[in-house]
Amino acid sequence: MLIEVVTAGPGCSICEKALKAVSQVALEYPQIETQELHVVDQFERLQELGIFSAGAILINRKVEFTSLPSLSKLRERVQDLLNT
C-alpha cells in the first residue's frame, strides 16, 4: 500500500501534521510505503487529481482525504482498504 502526502515544503504546519499522522500509521502496518508529493514538483498530476491544497492524502494513488483527517479516520480507512 502506498500513502502519499501532498506537501508545500518546510514551514507548512498542516503538511507536518499530515506527514506525522501517516508516519504513525505506517509504523503500525509494515506493508505501507509512504511518499511526499511536493506541490511544485507534482503540480500537473495534482491538478489532474483536483487537489489544490497541501495536506491532502492519497492512498494507492487515489485521493482519500483532501484535508487533514484525524488519526483514527486515517487508521480506519487504511484498515478498510487492507481488508478488501
C-alpha distances in whole Angstrom, upper triangle without the diagonal:
4,7,10,13,17,19,23,24,26,28,25,25,23,20,21,20,17,16,17,16,12,13,15,12,10,13,13,9,9,6,5,6,8,11,14,16,20,22,24,22,20,23,23,19,19,23,21,19,22,20,23,23,21,19,17,13,11,7,6,9,11,14,13,16,19,20,19,18,19,17,18,17,13,13,14,12,9,11,12,9,8,12,12
4,6,10,13,16,19,20,22,24,22,22,20,17,18,18,15,13,15,14,11,12,14,12,10,13,14,11,11,9,6,5,6,8,11,12,16,18,20,18,16,19,20,16,16,20,19,16,19,17,20,20,18,16,14,10,8,6,5,7,10,12,12,14,16,18,17,17,19,17,18,17,13,14,15,13,10,13,14,11,11,15,15
4,7,10,13,17,18,20,21,19,19,16,14,15,14,11,10,12,11,7,10,12,10,9,12,13,12,12,11,7,6,5,6,9,10,14,16,19,17,15,18,19,15,15,18,18,15,17,15,18,17,14,12,11,7,6,5,6,8,9,10,10,11,13,14,13,13,15,14,16,14,10,12,14,11,9,13,14,12,12,16,16
4,7,9,13,14,17,19,16,17,14,11,13,13,10,9,12,12,8,11,14,12,11,15,16,15,15,14,10,8,6,5,6,6,10,12,15,14,12,14,16,13,11,15,15,13,15,12,15,14,11,10,8,6,5,6,8,7,9,9,10,11,12,13,12,14,16,15,17,16,12,14,16,14,12,16,17,15,16,19,20
4,6,10,11,14,15,12,13,11,8,10,10,7,7,10,10,8,10,13,13,12,16,17,17,18,17,13,11,8,6,5,6,8,10,13,13,11,13,16,13,11,15,16,13,14,11,13,11,8,6,6,5,7,9,11,10,11,10,11,10,10,10,10,12,14,14,17,15,12,15,17,15,14,18,19,17,18,22,22
4,7,9,12,14,11,12,10,7,10,11,9,9,13,13,11,14,17,16,16,19,21,21,21,20,17,15,11,9,6,5,6,6,10,10,9,10,13,11,9,12,14,12,12,9,9,8,5,5,5,6,8,11,14,12,12,10,12,10,9,10,10,13,16,16,19,18,15,18,20,18,17,21,22,20,22,25,25
4,6,9,10,8,10,8,5,8,10,9,9,12,13,12,14,17,18,17,20,22,22,23,22,19,16,13,10,6,6,5,6,9,10,10,11,14,13,11,14,16,15,15,11,11,8,5,6,8,10,12,15,17,15,16,14,15,13,12,11,11,15,17,18,21,20,17,20,22,20,20,24,25,23,25,28,28
4,7,8,6,10,9,7,10,12,12,12,15,16,16,17,20,21,21,23,26,26,26,26,22,20,16,13,10,8,6,5,7,10,10,11,14,15,12,14,17,16,16,12,11,8,6,8,11,13,15,18,20,18,19,17,18,16,14,13,14,17,20,21,24,23,20,23,26,24,24,27,28,27,28,32,32
4,6,6,10,10,8,9,12,12,11,14,17,16,17,20,21,21,23,26,26,26,26,22,20,16,13,10,10,7,8,9,11,12,13,17,17,15,18,20,20,19,16,15,12,9,11,13,15,17,20,22,20,22,20,21,19,17,16,16,19,21,21,25,24,22,24,27,26,25,28,30,28,30,33,33
4,6,8,11,8,8,12,13,12,14,17,17,17,20,22,21,23,26,27,27,27,24,21,18,15,12,13,10,12,13,14,16,17,21,21,19,21,24,23,23,19,18,15,12,13,16,17,20,23,25,23,25,23,23,21,20,18,17,20,22,22,25,25,23,25,28,27,26,30,31,30,31,35,35
4,6,9,8,8,11,13,13,14,17,18,18,20,22,23,24,27,28,29,29,26,24,20,18,15,15,13,14,15,17,19,19,23,23,20,22,26,24,23,20,18,15,12,13,16,18,21,24,26,25,26,23,24,21,19,17,16,19,20,21,25,25,23,25,28,27,27,30,32,31,32,36,36
4,6,5,6,9,10,11,12,14,15,16,18,20,21,23,25,26,27,27,24,22,18,16,13,13,11,12,14,16,17,17,21,20,18,20,23,21,20,16,15,11,8,9,13,15,18,21,24,22,23,20,20,17,15,13,12,16,17,18,22,21,20,23,25,24,24,28,29,28,30,33,33
4,5,5,6,9,10,11,12,14,15,17,19,20,21,23,25,26,27,23,22,18,17,14,15,14,15,17,19,19,20,23,23,20,22,25,23,21,18,16,13,10,9,13,15,18,21,24,23,23,20,20,17,15,12,11,14,15,16,19,19,18,21,23,23,23,26,28,27,29,32,33
4,5,5,6,9,10,11,12,14,15,17,18,20,22,23,25,25,21,20,17,16,13,14,13,13,16,18,18,18,21,20,17,19,22,19,18,15,14,10,7,6,9,11,15,18,21,20,20,17,16,13,12,9,7,11,12,13,17,16,15,18,20,19,20,23,24,24,26,29,29
4,5,5,6,8,10,11,12,14,15,16,18,20,21,22,23,19,17,14,12,10,10,10,11,14,15,15,16,19,18,15,18,20,18,18,14,13,10,6,5,8,10,13,16,19,18,18,16,15,13,12,10,8,12,13,14,18,17,15,18,20,19,19,22,24,23,24,27,28
4,5,5,6,9,10,10,12,14,15,16,19,20,21,22,19,17,14,13,11,13,12,14,17,18,18,19,22,21,19,21,24,22,21,18,17,14,10,8,12,12,16,18,21,20,21,18,18,15,15,13,10,13,14,13,17,17,15,17,20,20,19,23,24,24,25,28,29
4,5,5,6,9,10,11,12,14,15,17,19,21,21,18,17,14,14,13,15,15,16,19,20,20,21,24,22,20,22,24,22,21,18,18,14,11,8,11,11,15,17,20,20,20,18,16,13,14,11,8,10,10,10,14,14,12,15,17,17,17,20,22,22,23,26,27
4,5,5,6,8,10,11,12,14,16,17,19,19,15,15,11,12,10,12,13,14,18,18,17,19,21,19,17,20,21,18,18,15,15,12,9,6,8,8,11,13,16,16,16,14,13,10,11,9,6,8,9,9,13,12,10,13,15,15,14,18,19,19,20,23,24
4,6,5,6,9,10,10,12,15,15,16,17,13,12,9,9,8,11,12,14,17,17,17,19,21,19,17,21,22,20,20,17,17,14,11,8,10,9,12,13,16,16,17,15,15,13,14,12,10,11,12,11,15,15,12,14,17,16,15,18,20,19,20,23,25
4,6,5,6,9,10,11,13,15,16,17,14,14,11,12,12,15,16,18,21,21,21,23,25,23,21,24,26,23,23,20,21,17,14,11,13,12,15,16,18,19,20,18,17,15,16,14,11,12,11,10,13,14,12,13,16,16,15,18,20,20,20,23,25
4,5,5,6,9,10,11,13,15,16,13,13,11,13,13,15,17,19,22,22,21,23,25,23,21,24,25,22,22,19,20,17,14,11,12,10,13,13,17,18,18,16,14,13,14,12,9,9,8,6,9,10,8,9,13,13,12,15,17,17,18,20,22
4,5,5,6,9,10,11,12,13,9,10,7,10,10,13,15,18,21,20,19,21,23,21,19,22,23,20,21,18,20,17,14,11,11,9,10,10,13,15,15,14,13,12,14,13,10,10,10,8,11,11,8,9,12,12,10,13,15,15,15,18,20
4,5,5,6,9,10,11,12,9,9,8,10,11,14,17,19,22,21,21,23,25,23,21,25,26,23,24,21,22,20,16,13,14,12,14,13,16,17,18,18,16,16,18,16,13,14,13,10,13,14,11,11,15,15,13,15,18,17,17,20,22
4,5,5,7,9,11,13,11,12,11,14,15,18,20,22,25,25,24,26,29,26,24,28,28,25,26,23,25,22,19,15,16,14,16,15,18,19,20,19,17,16,19,17,14,13,12,8,11,13,10,9,13,14,12,14,17,17,16,19,22
4,5,5,7,9,11,8,10,10,13,15,18,20,23,26,25,24,26,28,25,23,27,27,24,25,22,24,22,19,16,16,13,14,12,15,17,17,17,15,15,18,17,14,12,11,8,9,11,8,6,10,11,8,10,13,13,13,15,18
4,5,5,7,8,5,7,7,11,13,17,19,22,25,24,22,25,27,24,23,26,26,23,25,23,25,22,20,17,16,13,14,12,14,16,17,17,16,16,19,19,16,15,15,12,13,14,11,9,13,13,10,11,15,14,12,16,18
4,6,6,9,8,10,10,14,16,20,22,25,28,26,26,28,30,27,26,30,30,27,29,26,28,26,22,19,20,17,17,16,17,20,21,21,19,20,22,21,18,17,16,13,14,16,13,11,15,15,12,13,17,17,15,18,20
4,6,9,9,12,13,16,19,22,25,27,30,29,28,30,32,29,27,31,31,28,29,27,29,27,24,21,21,17,18,16,17,20,21,21,19,20,23,22,19,17,16,12,13,14,12,9,12,14,11,11,14,14,12,15,18
4,5,6,9,11,15,18,21,24,26,29,28,26,29,30,27,26,30,29,26,28,26,29,27,24,21,20,17,16,14,15,18,19,20,18,19,22,22,20,18,17,14,14,15,12,10,12,13,9,9,13,12,10,12,15
4,5,8,11,14,18,21,24,27,29,27,26,29,30,27,27,30,30,27,29,27,30,28,25,23,22,18,18,15,15,18,20,21,20,21,24,24,22,21,21,17,18,19,16,13,16,16,12,13,16,14,12,15,17
4,7,10,13,17,19,23,26,28,26,24,27,28,25,25,28,27,25,27,26,28,27,25,22,21,17,16,13,12,15,17,19,18,20,23,24,22,21,21,18,18,19,15,14,16,15,11,12,14,12,9,13,14
4,7,10,13,16,19,22,25,23,21,24,25,22,21,25,24,22,24,22,25,23,21,18,17,13,12,10,10,13,15,16,15,17,20,20,18,18,18,15,16,16,13,12,14,13,9,11,14,11,10,14,15
4,7,11,13,17,19,22,20,18,22,23,19,19,23,23,20,23,21,23,22,19,17,16,13,12,10,10,12,14,16,16,17,19,20,19,18,19,17,19,18,15,14,17,15,12,14,17,14,13,17,18
4,7,10,13,16,19,17,16,19,20,17,17,21,21,18,21,18,20,19,16,14,13,10,10,9,10,11,14,14,14,15,17,17,16,16,18,15,18,17,13,14,17,15,13,16,18,15,15,19,20
4,7,10,13,15,13,12,15,17,14,14,18,18,17,19,16,18,17,14,13,12,10,10,10,11,11,13,14,15,15,16,17,16,17,19,18,20,19,16,17,20,17,15,19,20,18,18,22,22
4,6,9,12,10,10,13,15,13,12,16,17,16,17,14,15,14,11,10,10,10,10,12,13,12,14,14,15,15,15,15,14,16,19,18,21,20,16,18,21,19,17,21,22,20,21,25,25
4,6,9,7,6,9,11,10,9,12,14,13,14,11,12,11,9,10,10,9,10,12,13,11,13,12,14,14,13,14,15,17,20,20,23,21,18,20,22,20,19,23,23,21,22,26,26
4,6,5,6,8,11,11,9,12,15,14,15,12,12,11,8,10,11,12,13,16,17,15,16,15,17,16,15,15,16,19,22,22,25,23,20,23,25,23,22,26,27,25,26,29,29
4,6,5,5,9,9,7,10,12,12,12,9,9,8,7,10,10,12,13,17,18,15,16,15,17,16,13,14,16,19,22,23,26,24,21,24,26,24,23,27,28,26,27,31,30
4,6,5,9,10,10,11,14,15,15,12,11,11,11,14,14,16,17,20,21,18,19,18,20,19,17,18,19,23,26,26,29,28,25,28,30,27,27,31,31,29,31,34,33
4,6,8,9,10,12,14,14,16,14,13,14,13,15,15,16,16,19,19,16,18,18,20,20,18,19,21,24,26,27,30,28,25,28,30,27,26,30,30,28,29,33,32
4,6,6,6,9,10,11,12,11,11,12,11,14,13,14,13,16,16,13,15,14,17,17,16,17,19,22,25,25,28,26,23,25,27,24,24,27,27,25,27,30,29
4,6,5,6,9,10,10,9,9,11,11,14,13,15,15,18,18,15,16,15,18,17,15,17,19,22,26,26,29,27,24,27,29,26,25,29,29,27,29,32,31
4,5,5,6,9,10,10,11,13,14,17,15,16,15,18,18,14,15,15,18,19,17,19,21,24,28,28,31,28,26,29,30,26,26,30,29,27,29,32,30
4,5,5,6,9,9,11,13,13,15,13,14,12,15,14,11,12,12,15,16,15,17,20,22,25,26,28,25,23,25,26,23,23,26,26,23,25,28,26
4,5,5,6,5,7,9,10,12,10,11,10,14,14,11,11,10,13,13,11,14,16,19,22,23,25,22,20,23,24,21,21,25,24,22,24,27,26
4,5,5,6,7,10,12,14,12,14,14,17,17,14,13,12,15,15,13,15,18,21,24,26,28,25,23,26,27,24,24,28,27,25,27,30,28
4,5,8,10,13,15,17,14,15,13,16,16,12,12,11,15,16,14,17,20,22,26,27,28,25,23,26,27,23,23,27,26,23,26,28,26
4,6,9,11,13,14,11,12,10,13,13,10,8,7,11,12,10,14,17,18,22,23,25,21,20,23,23,19,20,23,22,20,23,25,23
4,6,9,12,13,11,12,12,15,16,13,11,9,12,12,9,13,16,18,21,23,25,21,20,23,24,20,21,25,24,22,25,27,25
4,6,8,10,7,10,10,14,15,12,11,8,11,10,7,10,13,15,19,21,22,19,18,21,22,19,20,24,23,21,24,27,25
4,7,10,9,12,13,17,19,16,15,12,14,12,9,10,13,16,20,22,24,21,20,24,24,22,23,26,26,24,27,30,29
4,7,7,10,13,16,19,16,15,12,14,11,8,8,10,14,17,19,22,19,18,22,23,20,21,25,25,24,26,29,29
4,6,9,12,15,18,16,15,12,13,11,8,8,9,13,16,17,20,18,16,20,22,19,20,24,24,23,25,28,28
4,6,10,13,16,15,14,11,11,8,7,6,6,9,12,13,16,15,13,16,18,16,17,20,21,20,22,25,25
4,7,10,13,12,11,8,8,5,4,5,6,9,12,14,16,14,12,15,16,14,15,18,19,17,20,23,23
4,7,10,9,9,6,6,5,6,7,8,9,12,12,14,12,9,12,14,11,11,15,16,14,16,19,19
4,6,6,5,4,5,7,9,11,11,12,15,15,16,14,11,13,14,11,11,15,14,12,15,17,17
4,5,5,7,6,9,12,13,13,13,15,15,15,13,10,12,13,9,8,12,12,9,11,14,14
4,6,8,9,12,15,17,17,17,19,18,19,17,14,15,15,12,10,13,13,9,11,14,13
4,7,9,12,13,16,17,17,20,20,21,18,15,17,18,14,13,16,16,13,15,18,16
4,6,9,11,14,15,15,18,19,19,16,14,16,16,12,12,16,14,12,14,17,15
4,6,7,10,12,12,16,17,18,14,12,15,15,12,13,16,15,13,16,18,17
4,7,9,10,10,13,13,14,11,9,12,12,8,10,13,12,11,14,16,15
4,5,7,7,10,12,13,10,9,12,12,10,12,15,14,14,17,19,19
4,7,9,12,14,16,13,12,16,16,14,15,19,18,17,20,23,22
4,6,10,12,14,12,11,15,16,14,16,19,19,19,22,24,24
4,7,9,11,10,9,13,14,13,14,17,18,18,20,23,23
4,6,8,6,6,10,11,10,12,15,15,16,18,20,21
4,5,5,6,9,10,11,12,14,15,17,18,20,22
4,6,5,6,9,10,11,12,14,16,16,18,20
4,5,5,6,9,10,10,12,14,15,16,19
4,5,5,6,9,10,10,12,14,15,17
4,5,5,6,9,10,11,12,14,16
4,6,5,6,9,10,10,12,15
4,5,5,6,9,10,11,13
4,5,5,6,9,10,11
4,5,5,6,9,10
4,5,5,6,9
4,6,5,7
4,5,5
4,6
4
